[in-house]
Amino acid sequence: MIFSVEHVNNIVTLSLQPRRVTAEIAREFKDSLFQIIDIEKIKNIVIDLSEVEFMDSFFLGAIVSGLKKCRNLNGDIYLAHMPDSLRPLFELMNLDEVFIIFPTKEEALQSFLKS
């Protein structure tokens, strides 16, 4: 398993476990993410990046695909615990302006619960 899943109310938290998330696991992640959205009918998701040291563009694309799907359902994907090593990738692609990024997963969950 490339992530652990936690359900809080109608929100799912995905905690990524590999240090390097790349094209090799992007498809599996995207399929699992879409299953959560389409089958479990969850449209608000927090992705905890605290364990991730490297992310390639393929994996980033899987997250963006999930974001589009959630937003089409009036939901969202929040990112939490983004390590400094990932910030340049998000800034380079202007995704730091697209995603809402929280210092902790708890803050991301609270934001969903308040809305």
DOZATOR-423847 format. One record per residue: x, y, z of N, C-alpha, C in turn; residue in one letter. Coordinates in steps of 0.02 Angstrom, whole numbers, plus 50000, padded with zeros to 5 digits. Atoms other than C-alpha are relative to their C-alpha. Example, Ala and Ser with C-alpha at 12.3 -4.5 7.8 and 13.67 -1.06 7.14 Angstrom:
2
500454994150000506154977550390500455006050000A/499584994149997506844994750357499615005550037S/
# end
This chain:
115
500434994150000500005000050000500455006250000M/499594994050006500695016949952499755005750045I/500254994949954499625026550076499544996750051F/500495002249952498585024350231499395004549994S/500634996450008496775029750235499685000950069V/500364998549938495855038150378499365003749981E/500644996750012494005042850373499825004250061H/500254995549947493415057850475499385003449971V/500634997750027491585061850448499974998149926N/500035001650072491425062950258500635002749965N/499354997750026493265067450232500484994050005I/499495005249998494675055550188500695003250002V/499304997949997496485058250237500424994449972T/499545004850029497775049450130500705002150021L/499324998649978499495048650210500474995949956S/499535003350046500785044650076500584997250040L/499485003149962502095032550138500684999449965Q/499345000350030503455030950007500365006750004P/499614993950000504865043550017500035003149930R/499984997850070504885044549827499354997849966R/500625001750036503225045449735500115001849927V/499814999250071503505042949549499494996749954T/500445002950051502705036849388499854992650015A/500095007249986502925018849449499384998750043E/500585001149957501555021149578499445005149988I/500504994850014500605035949505499344997049977A/500615003050027499355024949413499604996650056R/500345003349943498965014549569499685005250046E/500264994649958498755030549670499385003149969F/500564996850035497615038549540499394995550000K/500565004749999496535022849527499684999750069D/500265000249932496365022149716499645006550018S/500314993549987495985040749726499325000549966L/500644999750036494635039449593499494995250030F/500465004749967493895024349682499695003350062Q/500254996549941493745034749841499485005249979I/500454994750023492915048749743499364997149968I/500565002650039491795038449627499594994750037D/500365005549968491345023149730499805001650072I/500164998249930491445029349909499645006750005E/500344993650003490715046149855500295005250048K/499654995149959492015056149952500265005449953I/499784994650043492345073249877500485004850034K/499534995949962493425081050014500564995550026N/499435004349985495165073750033500595004250023I/499384996949977496725078450129500564995149982V/499415004150015498395071950064500575002450044I/499454998649953499735071250198500664998249965D/499365000850036501445073650117500604999550046L/499454999449952502495072950276500564995049989S/499495005150010503435057050226500345000549932E/499764999850069503755062050045500605004749993V/499404995950013505485068349995500055002049927E/499954998750072505295067649805499344998149967F/500605001450039503815068549686500155001949928M/499894998250070503915067649497499355002749969D/500574996750032502755075949373499424995249986S/500545004950011501785059849339499574999350062F/500385000649939501295058149520499625006550014F/500334993649991500905076649530499385000449955L/500575000250046499775074249378499424995950028G/500525004249969498825060549472499635004050053A/500324995849948498495072649616499575005449967I/500384994850035497945086349495499364997149969V/500605003350028496745074149409499474999050054S/500465000849944495975070249578499705006650022G/500244993349982495845088749618499455002249952L/500514998050050494885092049456499354996250012K/500595004149989493705077649492499635002350063K/500324997749938493375083549671499675006849990C/500294993350010493095101649618499394999849955R/500595000750041491875096049484499394997750041N/500535002349955490875088449628499905004850058L/500024994949948491025104449732500384997950063N/499575002049945492365096449841500695003049988G/499324997450008494235099249857500504994850025D/499445003749972495915091349892500455005150033I/499524995849963496955099750026500644996150010Y/499365003149987498795096250048500245002150070L/499764998649933499615095250219500714997550009A/499315002049982501375094050291500464999949939H/499585000050060502205098950127500735001350020M/499294999149985504085096450148500315005549955P/499664994850039505255110250089500264997349934D/499735002950061505955098249959499484999949943S/500515000250052504275098249866499775006949978L/500264993350015503905116849869500235002649932R/499794997450065504985121249716499604997049941P/500405003250053504015108749608499325003349995L/500664996950000502345116049659500035007349978F/499934993050020502975133849637500165000649926E/499824999950070503745130249467499394999149955L/500595001350040502075123849403499405004250023M/500524995549973501085137449497499454996250036N/500515003949965500165123749591499945002150073L/500064997349933500515132449755499435005150003D/500564995350004499165144549695499354996349985E/500595004050017497965130449645499774996050061V/500165004049942498045119349798500005004350063F/499984997049933497645124849975500464995550041I/499495003849965499145119450078500005002050073I/500024998949928499075117650267500634997350033F/499415002549964500505115650391499894993050029P/500135006649970499635100550472499364997049970T/500605003450023498345087750425499405001950043K/500534998049955497325092750577499695006749979E/500254993650023497185110650513499604999349935E/500375001350062496635104350342499324997050016A/500645003149981495295093350421499545005150031L/500414994949968494685107750529499705004849949Q/500254995550052494525118750376499414996949963S/500565003450032493415105850291499404999750047F/500555000749952492385103450449499635006650012L/500314993449990492065122250464499585002249942K/500364997750060491435124050286499374996049988S/
# end
